[in-house]
Amino acid sequence: MEIQGHTDGGKNKEANQAIGQKRAEAVRRYLNMKGVALNRMATISYGADAPIAPNNTREGRAANRRVVLIVLN
């Protein structure tokens, strides 16, 4: 499973990368506590590089602060 961390565009690139990584790691730890083996999960941060909504509204920024799970076969 790939766990992707995303942010809005509110901070500089390095800060967004760090925030995205922390989000992804938090989900990885949670899933591990629920029984998913750590070696079955990988984390990656995309920071603000892959928005799904415009960052010029509160709702758009909220939508961009997310974690995406990709199940790999």
CHARMM internal coordinates of N, CA and C (Angstrom, degrees):
IC EDIT
DIST 1 N 1 CA 1.4438
DIST 1 CA 1 C 1.5281
ANGL 1 N 1 CA 1 C 107.30
DIST 1 C 2 N 1.3131
ANGL 1 CA 1 C 2 N 115.08
DIHE 1 N 1 CA 1 C 2 N 135.51
DIST 2 N 2 CA 1.4670
ANGL 1 C 2 N 2 CA 120.66
DIHE 1 CA 1 C 2 N 2 CA 174.07
DIST 2 CA 2 C 1.5234
ANGL 2 N 2 CA 2 C 107.89
DIHE 1 C 2 N 2 CA 2 C -103.77
DIST 2 C 3 N 1.3252
ANGL 2 CA 2 C 3 N 116.31
DIHE 2 N 2 CA 2 C 3 N 129.56
DIST 3 N 3 CA 1.4527
ANGL 2 C 3 N 3 CA 122.59
DIHE 2 CA 2 C 3 N 3 CA 179.97
DIST 3 CA 3 C 1.5196
ANGL 3 N 3 CA 3 C 106.97
DIHE 2 C 3 N 3 CA 3 C -111.78
DIST 3 C 4 N 1.3347
ANGL 3 CA 3 C 4 N 116.20
DIHE 3 N 3 CA 3 C 4 N 112.82
DIST 4 N 4 CA 1.4603
ANGL 3 C 4 N 4 CA 122.71
DIHE 3 CA 3 C 4 N 4 CA -175.37
DIST 4 CA 4 C 1.5198
ANGL 4 N 4 CA 4 C 110.78
DIHE 3 C 4 N 4 CA 4 C -102.59
DIST 4 C 5 N 1.3268
ANGL 4 CA 4 C 5 N 116.78
DIHE 4 N 4 CA 4 C 5 N 127.03
DIST 5 N 5 CA 1.4537
ANGL 4 C 5 N 5 CA 121.43
DIHE 4 CA 4 C 5 N 5 CA 175.72
DIST 5 CA 5 C 1.5179
ANGL 5 N 5 CA 5 C 110.59
DIHE 4 C 5 N 5 CA 5 C -100.61
DIST 5 C 6 N 1.3310
ANGL 5 CA 5 C 6 N 117.30
DIHE 5 N 5 CA 5 C 6 N 134.96
DIST 6 N 6 CA 1.4567
ANGL 5 C 6 N 6 CA 123.63
DIHE 5 CA 5 C 6 N 6 CA -178.73
DIST 6 CA 6 C 1.5288
ANGL 6 N 6 CA 6 C 109.98
DIHE 5 C 6 N 6 CA 6 C -129.58
DIST 6 C 7 N 1.3234
ANGL 6 CA 6 C 7 N 116.10
DIHE 6 N 6 CA 6 C 7 N 155.33
DIST 7 N 7 CA 1.4638
ANGL 6 C 7 N 7 CA 121.80
DIHE 6 CA 6 C 7 N 7 CA 177.50
DIST 7 CA 7 C 1.5182
ANGL 7 N 7 CA 7 C 109.87
DIHE 6 C 7 N 7 CA 7 C -134.57
DIST 7 C 8 N 1.3426
ANGL 7 CA 7 C 8 N 115.07
DIHE 7 N 7 CA 7 C 8 N 170.01
DIST 8 N 8 CA 1.4594
ANGL 7 C 8 N 8 CA 118.89
DIHE 7 CA 7 C 8 N 8 CA 169.29
DIST 8 CA 8 C 1.5345
ANGL 8 N 8 CA 8 C 107.47
DIHE 7 C 8 N 8 CA 8 C -82.00
DIST 8 C 9 N 1.2844
ANGL 8 CA 8 C 9 N 118.43
DIHE 8 N 8 CA 8 C 9 N -177.36
DIST 9 N 9 CA 1.4632
ANGL 8 C 9 N 9 CA 121.48
DIHE 8 CA 8 C 9 N 9 CA -176.97
DIST 9 CA 9 C 1.5143
ANGL 9 N 9 CA 9 C 113.84
DIHE 8 C 9 N 9 CA 9 C -93.09
DIST 9 C 10 N 1.3278
ANGL 9 CA 9 C 10 N 118.15
DIHE 9 N 9 CA 9 C 10 N 26.24
DIST 10 N 10 CA 1.4548
ANGL 9 C 10 N 10 CA 121.75
DIHE 9 CA 9 C 10 N 10 CA -171.36
DIST 10 CA 10 C 1.5151
ANGL 10 N 10 CA 10 C 116.59
DIHE 9 C 10 N 10 CA 10 C -75.45
DIST 10 C 11 N 1.3001
ANGL 10 CA 10 C 11 N 120.04
DIHE 10 N 10 CA 10 C 11 N -19.13
DIST 11 N 11 CA 1.4664
ANGL 10 C 11 N 11 CA 122.57
DIHE 10 CA 10 C 11 N 11 CA -175.90
DIST 11 CA 11 C 1.5208
ANGL 11 N 11 CA 11 C 109.30
DIHE 10 C 11 N 11 CA 11 C -124.10
DIST 11 C 12 N 1.3390
ANGL 11 CA 11 C 12 N 116.16
DIHE 11 N 11 CA 11 C 12 N -177.58
DIST 12 N 12 CA 1.4606
ANGL 11 C 12 N 12 CA 118.98
DIHE 11 CA 11 C 12 N 12 CA 177.80
DIST 12 CA 12 C 1.5302
ANGL 12 N 12 CA 12 C 110.08
DIHE 11 C 12 N 12 CA 12 C -75.46
DIST 12 C 13 N 1.3133
ANGL 12 CA 12 C 13 N 116.74
DIHE 12 N 12 CA 12 C 13 N 167.97
DIST 13 N 13 CA 1.4659
ANGL 12 C 13 N 13 CA 122.36
DIHE 12 CA 12 C 13 N 13 CA -172.82
DIST 13 CA 13 C 1.5263
ANGL 13 N 13 CA 13 C 112.05
DIHE 12 C 13 N 13 CA 13 C -57.85
DIST 13 C 14 N 1.3189
ANGL 13 CA 13 C 14 N 117.75
DIHE 13 N 13 CA 13 C 14 N -44.81
DIST 14 N 14 CA 1.4618
ANGL 13 C 14 N 14 CA 120.84
DIHE 13 CA 13 C 14 N 14 CA -178.26
DIST 14 CA 14 C 1.5337
ANGL 14 N 14 CA 14 C 111.10
DIHE 13 C 14 N 14 CA 14 C -64.51
DIST 14 C 15 N 1.3229
ANGL 14 CA 14 C 15 N 116.73
DIHE 14 N 14 CA 14 C 15 N -42.95
DIST 15 N 15 CA 1.4697
ANGL 14 C 15 N 15 CA 120.39
DIHE 14 CA 14 C 15 N 15 CA 179.09
DIST 15 CA 15 C 1.5193
ANGL 15 N 15 CA 15 C 110.36
DIHE 14 C 15 N 15 CA 15 C -64.54
DIST 15 C 16 N 1.3253
ANGL 15 CA 15 C 16 N 117.66
DIHE 15 N 15 CA 15 C 16 N -41.90
DIST 16 N 16 CA 1.4731
ANGL 15 C 16 N 16 CA 120.61
DIHE 15 CA 15 C 16 N 16 CA 178.87
DIST 16 CA 16 C 1.5224
ANGL 16 N 16 CA 16 C 111.12
DIHE 15 C 16 N 16 CA 16 C -63.11
DIST 16 C 17 N 1.3305
ANGL 16 CA 16 C 17 N 117.20
DIHE 16 N 16 CA 16 C 17 N -39.91
DIST 17 N 17 CA 1.4681
ANGL 16 C 17 N 17 CA 120.15
DIHE 16 CA 16 C 17 N 17 CA 178.23
DIST 17 CA 17 C 1.5231
ANGL 17 N 17 CA 17 C 110.30
DIHE 16 C 17 N 17 CA 17 C -62.16
DIST 17 C 18 N 1.3317
ANGL 17 CA 17 C 18 N 116.81
DIHE 17 N 17 CA 17 C 18 N -43.22
DIST 18 N 18 CA 1.4643
ANGL 17 C 18 N 18 CA 120.96
DIHE 17 CA 17 C 18 N 18 CA -179.60
DIST 18 CA 18 C 1.5342
ANGL 18 N 18 CA 18 C 111.31
DIHE 17 C 18 N 18 CA 18 C -65.77
DIST 18 C 19 N 1.3194
ANGL 18 CA 18 C 19 N 117.26
DIHE 18 N 18 CA 18 C 19 N -42.64
DIST 19 N 19 CA 1.4670
ANGL 18 C 19 N 19 CA 121.12
DIHE 18 CA 18 C 19 N 19 CA 179.48
DIST 19 CA 19 C 1.5286
ANGL 19 N 19 CA 19 C 110.07
DIHE 18 C 19 N 19 CA 19 C -64.14
DIST 19 C 20 N 1.3306
ANGL 19 CA 19 C 20 N 117.16
DIHE 19 N 19 CA 19 C 20 N -44.71
DIST 20 N 20 CA 1.4626
ANGL 19 C 20 N 20 CA 120.61
DIHE 19 CA 19 C 20 N 20 CA 178.40
DIST 20 CA 20 C 1.5226
ANGL 20 N 20 CA 20 C 111.97
DIHE 19 C 20 N 20 CA 20 C -60.49
DIST 20 C 21 N 1.3323
ANGL 20 CA 20 C 21 N 116.19
DIHE 20 N 20 CA 20 C 21 N -39.32
DIST 21 N 21 CA 1.4653
ANGL 20 C 21 N 21 CA 120.26
DIHE 20 CA 20 C 21 N 21 CA 179.00
DIST 21 CA 21 C 1.5260
ANGL 21 N 21 CA 21 C 110.68
DIHE 20 C 21 N 21 CA 21 C -67.08
DIST 21 C 22 N 1.3283
ANGL 21 CA 21 C 22 N 117.15
DIHE 21 N 21 CA 21 C 22 N -41.17
DIST 22 N 22 CA 1.4667
ANGL 21 C 22 N 22 CA 120.38
DIHE 21 CA 21 C 22 N 22 CA 178.20
DIST 22 CA 22 C 1.5277
ANGL 22 N 22 CA 22 C 110.95
DIHE 21 C 22 N 22 CA 22 C -63.04
DIST 22 C 23 N 1.3190
ANGL 22 CA 22 C 23 N 117.06
DIHE 22 N 22 CA 22 C 23 N -39.88
DIST 23 N 23 CA 1.4744
ANGL 22 C 23 N 23 CA 120.28
DIHE 22 CA 22 C 23 N 23 CA 177.32
DIST 23 CA 23 C 1.5213
ANGL 23 N 23 CA 23 C 110.91
DIHE 22 C 23 N 23 CA 23 C -61.29
DIST 23 C 24 N 1.3213
ANGL 23 CA 23 C 24 N 115.69
DIHE 23 N 23 CA 23 C 24 N -48.03
DIST 24 N 24 CA 1.4620
ANGL 23 C 24 N 24 CA 119.97
DIHE 23 CA 23 C 24 N 24 CA -178.54
DIST 24 CA 24 C 1.5284
ANGL 24 N 24 CA 24 C 110.91
DIHE 23 C 24 N 24 CA 24 C -63.65
DIST 24 C 25 N 1.3215
ANGL 24 CA 24 C 25 N 117.40
DIHE 24 N 24 CA 24 C 25 N -41.28
DIST 25 N 25 CA 1.4618
ANGL 24 C 25 N 25 CA 121.01
DIHE 24 CA 24 C 25 N 25 CA 179.90
DIST 25 CA 25 C 1.5264
ANGL 25 N 25 CA 25 C 111.35
DIHE 24 C 25 N 25 CA 25 C -65.50
DIST 25 C 26 N 1.3353
ANGL 25 CA 25 C 26 N 117.39
DIHE 25 N 25 CA 25 C 26 N -36.84
DIST 26 N 26 CA 1.4634
ANGL 25 C 26 N 26 CA 120.68
DIHE 25 CA 25 C 26 N 26 CA 178.25
DIST 26 CA 26 C 1.5267
ANGL 26 N 26 CA 26 C 110.46
DIHE 25 C 26 N 26 CA 26 C -61.95
DIST 26 C 27 N 1.3240
ANGL 26 CA 26 C 27 N 117.04
DIHE 26 N 26 CA 26 C 27 N -41.32
DIST 27 N 27 CA 1.4655
ANGL 26 C 27 N 27 CA 121.03
DIHE 26 CA 26 C 27 N 27 CA 178.58
DIST 27 CA 27 C 1.5221
ANGL 27 N 27 CA 27 C 109.81
DIHE 26 C 27 N 27 CA 27 C -68.15
DIST 27 C 28 N 1.3226
ANGL 27 CA 27 C 28 N 117.22
DIHE 27 N 27 CA 27 C 28 N -39.96
DIST 28 N 28 CA 1.4668
ANGL 27 C 28 N 28 CA 121.13
DIHE 27 CA 27 C 28 N 28 CA 178.48
DIST 28 CA 28 C 1.5311
ANGL 28 N 28 CA 28 C 110.56
DIHE 27 C 28 N 28 CA 28 C -60.72
DIST 28 C 29 N 1.3280
ANGL 28 CA 28 C 29 N 117.49
DIHE 28 N 28 CA 28 C 29 N -44.88
DIST 29 N 29 CA 1.4685
ANGL 28 C 29 N 29 CA 121.04
DIHE 28 CA 28 C 29 N 29 CA 178.48
DIST 29 CA 29 C 1.5383
ANGL 29 N 29 CA 29 C 110.52
DIHE 28 C 29 N 29 CA 29 C -63.07
DIST 29 C 30 N 1.3319
ANGL 29 CA 29 C 30 N 117.05
DIHE 29 N 29 CA 29 C 30 N -42.39
DIST 30 N 30 CA 1.4642
ANGL 29 C 30 N 30 CA 121.02
DIHE 29 CA 29 C 30 N 30 CA 179.12
DIST 30 CA 30 C 1.5223
ANGL 30 N 30 CA 30 C 110.68
DIHE 29 C 30 N 30 CA 30 C -60.81
DIST 30 C 31 N 1.3264
ANGL 30 CA 30 C 31 N 116.72
DIHE 30 N 30 CA 30 C 31 N -48.62
DIST 31 N 31 CA 1.4635
ANGL 30 C 31 N 31 CA 119.96
DIHE 30 CA 30 C 31 N 31 CA -179.32
DIST 31 CA 31 C 1.5229
ANGL 31 N 31 CA 31 C 111.10
DIHE 30 C 31 N 31 CA 31 C -63.07
DIST 31 C 32 N 1.3316
ANGL 31 CA 31 C 32 N 116.77
DIHE 31 N 31 CA 31 C 32 N -35.82
DIST 32 N 32 CA 1.4557
ANGL 31 C 32 N 32 CA 120.27
DIHE 31 CA 31 C 32 N 32 CA 177.12
DIST 32 CA 32 C 1.5220
ANGL 32 N 32 CA 32 C 110.42
DIHE 31 C 32 N 32 CA 32 C -64.20
DIST 32 C 33 N 1.3290
ANGL 32 CA 32 C 33 N 118.38
DIHE 32 N 32 CA 32 C 33 N -41.50
DIST 33 N 33 CA 1.4698
ANGL 32 C 33 N 33 CA 121.45
DIHE 32 CA 32 C 33 N 33 CA 177.53
DIST 33 CA 33 C 1.5240
ANGL 33 N 33 CA 33 C 110.95
DIHE 32 C 33 N 33 CA 33 C -62.83
DIST 33 C 34 N 1.3327
ANGL 33 CA 33 C 34 N 117.36
DIHE 33 N 33 CA 33 C 34 N -26.36
DIST 34 N 34 CA 1.4658
ANGL 33 C 34 N 34 CA 121.91
DIHE 33 CA 33 C 34 N 34 CA 179.19
DIST 34 CA 34 C 1.5198
ANGL 34 N 34 CA 34 C 112.51
DIHE 33 C 34 N 34 CA 34 C -89.96
DIST 34 C 35 N 1.3407
ANGL 34 CA 34 C 35 N 117.34
DIHE 34 N 34 CA 34 C 35 N 3.27
DIST 35 N 35 CA 1.4513
ANGL 34 C 35 N 35 CA 120.22
DIHE 34 CA 34 C 35 N 35 CA 172.72
DIST 35 CA 35 C 1.5135
ANGL 35 N 35 CA 35 C 117.25
DIHE 34 C 35 N 35 CA 35 C 111.70
DIST 35 C 36 N 1.3131
ANGL 35 CA 35 C 36 N 119.46
DIHE 35 N 35 CA 35 C 36 N -1.09
DIST 36 N 36 CA 1.4630
ANGL 35 C 36 N 36 CA 120.74
DIHE 35 CA 35 C 36 N 36 CA 178.66
DIST 36 CA 36 C 1.5319
ANGL 36 N 36 CA 36 C 108.12
DIHE 35 C 36 N 36 CA 36 C -82.62
DIST 36 C 37 N 1.3123
ANGL 36 CA 36 C 37 N 116.84
DIHE 36 N 36 CA 36 C 37 N 127.75
DIST 37 N 37 CA 1.4663
ANGL 36 C 37 N 37 CA 121.58
DIHE 36 CA 36 C 37 N 37 CA -178.17
DIST 37 CA 37 C 1.5312
ANGL 37 N 37 CA 37 C 110.81
DIHE 36 C 37 N 37 CA 37 C -65.29
DIST 37 C 38 N 1.3382
ANGL 37 CA 37 C 38 N 115.14
DIHE 37 N 37 CA 37 C 38 N 138.14
DIST 38 N 38 CA 1.4682
ANGL 37 C 38 N 38 CA 119.97
DIHE 37 CA 37 C 38 N 38 CA -179.21
DIST 38 CA 38 C 1.5235
ANGL 38 N 38 CA 38 C 112.42
DIHE 37 C 38 N 38 CA 38 C -58.85
DIST 38 C 39 N 1.3290
ANGL 38 CA 38 C 39 N 117.80
DIHE 38 N 38 CA 38 C 39 N -35.70
DIST 39 N 39 CA 1.4636
ANGL 38 C 39 N 39 CA 120.02
DIHE 38 CA 38 C 39 N 39 CA -177.97
DIST 39 CA 39 C 1.5239
ANGL 39 N 39 CA 39 C 113.26
DIHE 38 C 39 N 39 CA 39 C -73.00
DIST 39 C 40 N 1.3395
ANGL 39 CA 39 C 40 N 116.96
DIHE 39 N 39 CA 39 C 40 N -3.51
DIST 40 N 40 CA 1.4681
ANGL 39 C 40 N 40 CA 120.88
DIHE 39 CA 39 C 40 N 40 CA 177.04
DIST 40 CA 40 C 1.5193
ANGL 40 N 40 CA 40 C 111.96
DIHE 39 C 40 N 40 CA 40 C -97.97
DIST 40 C 41 N 1.3409
ANGL 40 CA 40 C 41 N 116.65
DIHE 40 N 40 CA 40 C 41 N 2.71
DIST 41 N 41 CA 1.4637
ANGL 40 C 41 N 41 CA 121.06
DIHE 40 CA 40 C 41 N 41 CA -176.20
DIST 41 CA 41 C 1.5221
ANGL 41 N 41 CA 41 C 110.10
DIHE 40 C 41 N 41 CA 41 C -129.92
DIST 41 C 42 N 1.3200
ANGL 41 CA 41 C 42 N 115.21
DIHE 41 N 41 CA 41 C 42 N 142.41
DIST 42 N 42 CA 1.4598
ANGL 41 C 42 N 42 CA 122.32
DIHE 41 CA 41 C 42 N 42 CA 173.51
DIST 42 CA 42 C 1.5274
ANGL 42 N 42 CA 42 C 107.91
DIHE 41 C 42 N 42 CA 42 C -131.67
DIST 42 C 43 N 1.3257
ANGL 42 CA 42 C 43 N 115.95
DIHE 42 N 42 CA 42 C 43 N 145.41
DIST 43 N 43 CA 1.4628
ANGL 42 C 43 N 43 CA 119.97
DIHE 42 CA 42 C 43 N 43 CA 179.54
DIST 43 CA 43 C 1.5159
ANGL 43 N 43 CA 43 C 110.34
DIHE 42 C 43 N 43 CA 43 C -113.25
DIST 43 C 44 N 1.3218
ANGL 43 CA 43 C 44 N 114.73
DIHE 43 N 43 CA 43 C 44 N 150.77
DIST 44 N 44 CA 1.4585
ANGL 43 C 44 N 44 CA 121.93
DIHE 43 CA 43 C 44 N 44 CA 175.45
DIST 44 CA 44 C 1.5267
ANGL 44 N 44 CA 44 C 107.94
DIHE 43 C 44 N 44 CA 44 C -149.78
DIST 44 C 45 N 1.3177
ANGL 44 CA 44 C 45 N 115.39
DIHE 44 N 44 CA 44 C 45 N 145.05
DIST 45 N 45 CA 1.4612
ANGL 44 C 45 N 45 CA 119.87
DIHE 44 CA 44 C 45 N 45 CA 176.96
DIST 45 CA 45 C 1.5228
ANGL 45 N 45 CA 45 C 109.23
DIHE 44 C 45 N 45 CA 45 C -110.77
DIST 45 C 46 N 1.3118
ANGL 45 CA 45 C 46 N 116.00
DIHE 45 N 45 CA 45 C 46 N 129.05
DIST 46 N 46 CA 1.4569
ANGL 45 C 46 N 46 CA 121.58
DIHE 45 CA 45 C 46 N 46 CA 173.31
DIST 46 CA 46 C 1.5240
ANGL 46 N 46 CA 46 C 111.14
DIHE 45 C 46 N 46 CA 46 C -101.43
DIST 46 C 47 N 1.3263
ANGL 46 CA 46 C 47 N 117.12
DIHE 46 N 46 CA 46 C 47 N -2.07
DIST 47 N 47 CA 1.4627
ANGL 46 C 47 N 47 CA 120.32
DIHE 46 CA 46 C 47 N 47 CA -179.61
DIST 47 CA 47 C 1.5212
ANGL 47 N 47 CA 47 C 110.28
DIHE 46 C 47 N 47 CA 47 C 54.07
DIST 47 C 48 N 1.3291
ANGL 47 CA 47 C 48 N 115.40
DIHE 47 N 47 CA 47 C 48 N -129.85
DIST 48 N 48 CA 1.4654
ANGL 47 C 48 N 48 CA 121.16
DIHE 47 CA 47 C 48 N 48 CA -179.59
DIST 48 CA 48 C 1.5313
ANGL 48 N 48 CA 48 C 112.28
DIHE 47 C 48 N 48 CA 48 C -99.73
DIST 48 C 49 N 1.3385
ANGL 48 CA 48 C 49 N 116.97
DIHE 48 N 48 CA 48 C 49 N 13.54
DIST 49 N 49 CA 1.4706
ANGL 48 C 49 N 49 CA 120.59
DIHE 48 CA 48 C 49 N 49 CA -173.34
DIST 49 CA 49 C 1.5237
ANGL 49 N 49 CA 49 C 115.15
DIHE 48 C 49 N 49 CA 49 C -77.29
DIST 49 C 50 N 1.3292
ANGL 49 CA 49 C 50 N 118.88
DIHE 49 N 49 CA 49 C 50 N -13.42
DIST 50 N 50 CA 1.4731
ANGL 49 C 50 N 50 CA 120.48
DIHE 49 CA 49 C 50 N 50 CA -176.46
DIST 50 CA 50 C 1.5327
ANGL 50 N 50 CA 50 C 110.81
DIHE 49 C 50 N 50 CA 50 C -134.24
DIST 50 C 51 N 1.3237
ANGL 50 CA 50 C 51 N 117.65
DIHE 50 N 50 CA 50 C 51 N 64.58
DIST 51 N 51 CA 1.4725
ANGL 50 C 51 N 51 CA 119.32
DIHE 50 CA 50 C 51 N 51 CA -179.56
DIST 51 CA 51 C 1.5296
ANGL 51 N 51 CA 51 C 111.40
DIHE 50 C 51 N 51 CA 51 C -68.60
DIST 51 C 52 N 1.3409
ANGL 51 CA 51 C 52 N 115.18
DIHE 51 N 51 CA 51 C 52 N 150.84
DIST 52 N 52 CA 1.4701
ANGL 51 C 52 N 52 CA 120.06
DIHE 51 CA 51 C 52 N 52 CA 174.86
DIST 52 CA 52 C 1.5274
ANGL 52 N 52 CA 52 C 110.85
DIHE 51 C 52 N 52 CA 52 C -108.34
DIST 52 C 53 N 1.3384
ANGL 52 CA 52 C 53 N 115.67
DIHE 52 N 52 CA 52 C 53 N -4.51
DIST 53 N 53 CA 1.4695
ANGL 52 C 53 N 53 CA 121.10
DIHE 52 CA 52 C 53 N 53 CA -179.62
DIST 53 CA 53 C 1.5260
ANGL 53 N 53 CA 53 C 107.93
DIHE 52 C 53 N 53 CA 53 C -149.22
DIST 53 C 54 N 1.3331
ANGL 53 CA 53 C 54 N 117.71
DIHE 53 N 53 CA 53 C 54 N 159.39
DIST 54 N 54 CA 1.4664
ANGL 53 C 54 N 54 CA 120.05
DIHE 53 CA 53 C 54 N 54 CA 177.08
DIST 54 CA 54 C 1.5344
ANGL 54 N 54 CA 54 C 110.51
DIHE 53 C 54 N 54 CA 54 C -65.38
DIST 54 C 55 N 1.3209
ANGL 54 CA 54 C 55 N 116.28
DIHE 54 N 54 CA 54 C 55 N 145.26
DIST 55 N 55 CA 1.4587
ANGL 54 C 55 N 55 CA 121.27
DIHE 54 CA 54 C 55 N 55 CA 179.39
DIST 55 CA 55 C 1.5294
ANGL 55 N 55 CA 55 C 112.88
DIHE 54 C 55 N 55 CA 55 C -88.76
DIST 55 C 56 N 1.3263
ANGL 55 CA 55 C 56 N 118.12
DIHE 55 N 55 CA 55 C 56 N 8.48
DIST 56 N 56 CA 1.4657
ANGL 55 C 56 N 56 CA 119.85
DIHE 55 CA 55 C 56 N 56 CA -176.97
DIST 56 CA 56 C 1.5260
ANGL 56 N 56 CA 56 C 113.47
DIHE 55 C 56 N 56 CA 56 C -91.55
DIST 56 C 57 N 1.3420
ANGL 56 CA 56 C 57 N 116.89
DIHE 56 N 56 CA 56 C 57 N 4.49
DIST 57 N 57 CA 1.4697
ANGL 56 C 57 N 57 CA 120.68
DIHE 56 CA 56 C 57 N 57 CA 174.35
DIST 57 CA 57 C 1.5277
ANGL 57 N 57 CA 57 C 108.94
DIHE 56 C 57 N 57 CA 57 C -129.90
DIST 57 C 58 N 1.3196
ANGL 57 CA 57 C 58 N 115.97
DIHE 57 N 57 CA 57 C 58 N 156.47
DIST 58 N 58 CA 1.4653
ANGL 57 C 58 N 58 CA 121.04
DIHE 57 CA 57 C 58 N 58 CA 177.86
DIST 58 CA 58 C 1.5294
ANGL 58 N 58 CA 58 C 110.42
DIHE 57 C 58 N 58 CA 58 C -60.14
DIST 58 C 59 N 1.3165
ANGL 58 CA 58 C 59 N 117.07
DIHE 58 N 58 CA 58 C 59 N -42.10
DIST 59 N 59 CA 1.4602
ANGL 58 C 59 N 59 CA 120.99
DIHE 58 CA 58 C 59 N 59 CA -179.35
DIST 59 CA 59 C 1.5277
ANGL 59 N 59 CA 59 C 111.43
DIHE 58 C 59 N 59 CA 59 C -65.36
DIST 59 C 60 N 1.3262
ANGL 59 CA 59 C 60 N 115.73
DIHE 59 N 59 CA 59 C 60 N -40.80
DIST 60 N 60 CA 1.4591
ANGL 59 C 60 N 60 CA 119.75
DIHE 59 CA 59 C 60 N 60 CA 178.79
DIST 60 CA 60 C 1.5164
ANGL 60 N 60 CA 60 C 112.11
DIHE 59 C 60 N 60 CA 60 C -63.59
DIST 60 C 61 N 1.3384
ANGL 60 CA 60 C 61 N 116.43
DIHE 60 N 60 CA 60 C 61 N -44.91
DIST 61 N 61 CA 1.4652
ANGL 60 C 61 N 61 CA 120.07
DIHE 60 CA 60 C 61 N 61 CA 178.04
DIST 61 CA 61 C 1.5245
ANGL 61 N 61 CA 61 C 110.87
DIHE 60 C 61 N 61 CA 61 C -62.18
DIST 61 C 62 N 1.3264
ANGL 61 CA 61 C 62 N 117.02
DIHE 61 N 61 CA 61 C 62 N -40.77
DIST 62 N 62 CA 1.4655
ANGL 61 C 62 N 62 CA 120.49
DIHE 61 CA 61 C 62 N 62 CA 178.73
DIST 62 CA 62 C 1.5312
ANGL 62 N 62 CA 62 C 110.86
DIHE 61 C 62 N 62 CA 62 C -62.63
DIST 62 C 63 N 1.3184
ANGL 62 CA 62 C 63 N 117.24
DIHE 62 N 62 CA 62 C 63 N -40.70
DIST 63 N 63 CA 1.4703
ANGL 62 C 63 N 63 CA 120.93
DIHE 62 CA 62 C 63 N 63 CA 179.56
DIST 63 CA 63 C 1.5270
ANGL 63 N 63 CA 63 C 111.38
DIHE 62 C 63 N 63 CA 63 C -65.47
DIST 63 C 64 N 1.3249
ANGL 63 CA 63 C 64 N 117.16
DIHE 63 N 63 CA 63 C 64 N -32.43
DIST 64 N 64 CA 1.4593
ANGL 63 C 64 N 64 CA 120.86
DIHE 63 CA 63 C 64 N 64 CA -178.45
DIST 64 CA 64 C 1.5303
ANGL 64 N 64 CA 64 C 113.17
DIHE 63 C 64 N 64 CA 64 C -77.62
DIST 64 C 65 N 1.3194
ANGL 64 CA 64 C 65 N 117.62
DIHE 64 N 64 CA 64 C 65 N -18.37
DIST 65 N 65 CA 1.4701
ANGL 64 C 65 N 65 CA 121.51
DIHE 64 CA 64 C 65 N 65 CA 175.87
DIST 65 CA 65 C 1.5297
ANGL 65 N 65 CA 65 C 107.46
DIHE 64 C 65 N 65 CA 65 C -86.88
DIST 65 C 66 N 1.3262
ANGL 65 CA 65 C 66 N 115.74
DIHE 65 N 65 CA 65 C 66 N 93.86
DIST 66 N 66 CA 1.4643
ANGL 65 C 66 N 66 CA 119.25
DIHE 65 CA 65 C 66 N 66 CA -170.47
DIST 66 CA 66 C 1.5201
ANGL 66 N 66 CA 66 C 111.30
DIHE 65 C 66 N 66 CA 66 C -152.67
DIST 66 C 67 N 1.3248
ANGL 66 CA 66 C 67 N 113.69
DIHE 66 N 66 CA 66 C 67 N 168.60
DIST 67 N 67 CA 1.4594
ANGL 66 C 67 N 67 CA 122.69
DIHE 66 CA 66 C 67 N 67 CA 171.07
DIST 67 CA 67 C 1.5195
ANGL 67 N 67 CA 67 C 106.50
DIHE 66 C 67 N 67 CA 67 C -124.13
DIST 67 C 68 N 1.3189
ANGL 67 CA 67 C 68 N 115.78
DIHE 67 N 67 CA 67 C 68 N 135.55
DIST 68 N 68 CA 1.4701
ANGL 67 C 68 N 68 CA 122.45
DIHE 67 CA 67 C 68 N 68 CA 179.30
DIST 68 CA 68 C 1.5201
ANGL 68 N 68 CA 68 C 108.01
DIHE 67 C 68 N 68 CA 68 C -116.91
DIST 68 C 69 N 1.3271
ANGL 68 CA 68 C 69 N 116.35
DIHE 68 N 68 CA 68 C 69 N 132.63
DIST 69 N 69 CA 1.4600
ANGL 68 C 69 N 69 CA 121.75
DIHE 68 CA 68 C 69 N 69 CA 176.06
DIST 69 CA 69 C 1.5217
ANGL 69 N 69 CA 69 C 109.09
DIHE 68 C 69 N 69 CA 69 C -103.72
DIST 69 C 70 N 1.3160
ANGL 69 CA 69 C 70 N 115.62
DIHE 69 N 69 CA 69 C 70 N 128.09
DIST 70 N 70 CA 1.4627
ANGL 69 C 70 N 70 CA 121.60
DIHE 69 CA 69 C 70 N 70 CA 176.80
DIST 70 CA 70 C 1.5237
ANGL 70 N 70 CA 70 C 107.00
DIHE 69 C 70 N 70 CA 70 C -116.51
DIST 70 C 71 N 1.3227
ANGL 70 CA 70 C 71 N 116.61
DIHE 70 N 70 CA 70 C 71 N 118.35
DIST 71 N 71 CA 1.4604
ANGL 70 C 71 N 71 CA 121.16
DIHE 70 CA 70 C 71 N 71 CA 179.05
DIST 71 CA 71 C 1.5221
ANGL 71 N 71 CA 71 C 107.75
DIHE 70 C 71 N 71 CA 71 C -89.09
DIST 71 C 72 N 1.3133
ANGL 71 CA 71 C 72 N 115.50
DIHE 71 N 71 CA 71 C 72 N 121.08
DIST 72 N 72 CA 1.4666
ANGL 71 C 72 N 72 CA 121.93
DIHE 71 CA 71 C 72 N 72 CA -179.07
DIST 72 CA 72 C 1.5207
ANGL 72 N 72 CA 72 C 109.25
DIHE 71 C 72 N 72 CA 72 C -103.01
DIST 72 C 73 N 1.3058
ANGL 72 CA 72 C 73 N 115.91
DIHE 72 N 72 CA 72 C 73 N 144.19
DIST 73 N 73 CA 1.4740
ANGL 72 C 73 N 73 CA 120.54
DIHE 72 CA 72 C 73 N 73 CA 177.08
DIST 73 CA 73 C 1.4979
ANGL 73 N 73 CA 73 C 110.90
DIHE 72 C 73 N 73 CA 73 C -94.75
END
COOR INIT
IC SEED 1 N 1 CA 1 C
IC BUILD
